[in-house]
C-alpha cells in the first residue's frame, strides 16, 4: 500500500542522497541586499520597513539565495518523484509561518529570541511548512517543499542559524485511501459528533486515521532503510506539533546512539479546510537535510556543508547515488578556547547571546557552551559563564587573532547585556579551563 501511494521510497531517498536534477530551473539568487539601520531592509528590490521586531542581521541575510540544496555536486542536492518546490523565497509573512500552521500566539517559537524577524509582519521562514497552505490551496496533493530555513539556536558542531529542510505532504481522497479494502463503500474519512483522542482528530474516523498513519510510517521506514540499510534500527515516539495530530518522531540507531531524524503526523484538518480542501485527509513530515547528510556521510561539523573547497565538493560528485561515500576531512586545525562571564538581566536569553556571538565572530566560532551559572546570595543577581571555542575551517587561528575577536564580542556584550559604566578591561577573561568564574560586568 505504501508503495502504491508513494511510488517508490527508494526513488524518494535518491533525492536526499543525490541525483542529477530533472529541472532546468536555476536556483534563486540573491540579487541585492541593502540594510538601512534606521529605515528598511531591501532584498531583491523589495523593501521591508524596520520596526521594533526587526532582528535579522546582515550576516544572516547574506545566506539567502545560496541554496545549497540546489547546488550541483553538493551533498544536500538531489531529485525526488513528488512535485518539487525548491525556489520559493524564504521571506514569508508571520501569518504563513505561524497562523496558517495553527501555532498559538504564546508559542515560544514566535519569540524574537527564536525567530528572525524582518519586521512585525515578515520573518525568515523557520520551517518549509510555511508554504503548506499556499501549495495545498493551489490544488496540490503530493509535493515536497525544499529550502533553507532560519532559526536562532545553540552554537555547536550540529547547529547553524541556517539549515535545509524538506517538507513532504500527501493527501488522500476517500477512494484513494480505501480503494483496495473490502466493503470500501461503507468506509468514510469523516464522522460527526466524535471526540478528539490520542489516536485521531475529532472529525476523522478511526479507520481513516490508522490507515493514513500506516501509510506515513511505512513510507518513512522504507525511506530510512534505503538510506541507511535494511538493518537500521528504528523506533517511534509520540510527540506534539501544532499542525499535526497525532504526531510522531522517528529515531534511528546510528553510530551506537539513538538519533532523532524527523517529525511527522496527520495534518490538522483545520489547516486543510482553511486551504479550501474539505474532502481529503493527509500526512506530512519534515526532515533536516543537513542532519541527514552529516549522519549519512559522517561529516562531523555542520559548517563543513558551507565550504566551497573543491576538496570537499569533489567527494560528492559520484554519478551513481547508490555509491557509498564517507567524508574525508580536507584538513584539521586546532581549537582556541576562551571564556567569558557576565551578569544577566531578567530579559536575557541564551539565544540572544548566541546570535550576537555568531554575528561578531562569524564562522570562526565553532561552539559556545554555558558551563557555569552563579546567583549572588545577597543581591540575587545571576551571572553566566560561557566557553567560546574558536576554529577556522580553512587555516590555523593564532591566539592573538582569537583574542581580538573575543574582545570585540565582549565590547558588544557589554553594550547589549551589561553595565555600560564598567571598564572594558574587566570584560575579558582568557582561559582554557576553569571551574569557577567571576562575572566580567
Helices and strands as residue ranges (DSSP letters): H 2-6, H 9-17, E 33-35, E 40-43, E 46-49, H 58-61, G 68-70, E 83-85, E 91-93, H 94-97, G 99-101, G 108-110, E 122-124, G 128-131, H 132-137, E 142-150, E 162-172, H 174-178, G 184-186, H 206-228, E 233-241, E 244-254, E 257-267, H 269-274, E 281-288, H 289-297, G 302-306, H 310-313, G 314-316, E 336-344, H 350-361, G 362-364, E 365-375, E 382-390, H 399-416, G 424-426
